[in-house]
Amino acid sequence: MINNEEYLDSYSTYLKIEKGLAENSIESYKNNVMKYVNFGIKNKIDVKNADEDFINQFLALLYDEQYSDTSVTHTIIVLKGFYKYMILEGYCDSSPIANIISPKISRKLPIYLTYEEIEQLVSAPNKETSRGLRDYAMIELMYSSGLRVTELVMLEVNQLQLEQGYLILMGKGNKERIAPFGASAKKALEDYIDNARGDFYKRGISKDYVFLSRLGKPFTRQGFWKMIKKYSREAGIEKEISPHKLRHSFATHLLENGANLRVIQKMLGHSNITTTQIYTHINYERLSKIFNKAHPRA
């Protein structure tokens, strides 16, 4: 008889092989389901026999642990997918979470950097050093192409079309997309590759990754986050900065300068246009502030 842990193992395989999800997404889904499965084990409930009351007990636990509405909604979505899988595999006949309604979420506008703050950030690394050339190239490329942080740190040489000015990326769900980059990022990449990358390269370790740490290994997400936090402090930027805020800045600045929303959607690798539409709200908010400040009868 299959037990709760085995449901989790087989579900992980399903997400990878059948759904083609990226490792980060699989890990996120697994963490949500694992918490639920462990709740079942603690209460001596086989999750295939769970009912709606048990689901509500689990959601109450999440609120007791100070989960936000956004996190609870994400968990509900994951568990609905998990039970669809359970039904598909014949482990149960119905979903105890099918009728659970997600909490309403007041969508927060993403924080982004101004043009001046971007200029301060890219000016912070010391370009007289190998480390500075690498860091500058990473910041320039992320802002220029709107990359996810994983796409940046795991970028390989064969994905980089330097002369043509674009990257070949494999996004969520193994969907390929083309991400162009500008002249500043191209120059930064050329300087780093020609004059600095060799200082980090270690035979048998570095392989084909573009951005390398001092150990010759590919840069980590945490390493990049710490790096831009450091440069943000040095540049005197007061906003709380993260890699994703560079992606928000990329999309917002494109929209402000007349880029089509569908184009931005493709460049960000969003599968749904509604995900991209959040940036129109930023633009409307900015226009409203300009109007209120500039119009004599506002």
Secondary structure, DSSP 4 states (H G I P E B T S, - for coil): ---HHHHHHHHHHHHHHTS---HHHHHHHHHHHHHHHHHHHHTT--GGG--HHHHHHHHHHHHHTT--HHHHHHHHHHHHHHHHHHHHTTS-SS-TTTTPPPPP--PPPPP---HHHHHHHHH-S-TTSHHHHHHHHHHHHHHHHT--HHHHHT-BGGGEETTTTEEEEE-GGG-EEEEE--HHHHHHHHHHHHHTHHHH--TTTSTTBSSB-TTSSBPPHHHHHHHHHHHHHHHT--S---HHHHHHHHHHHHHHTT--HHHHHHHHT-SSHHHHTHHHHHHHHHHHHHHHHH-TT-
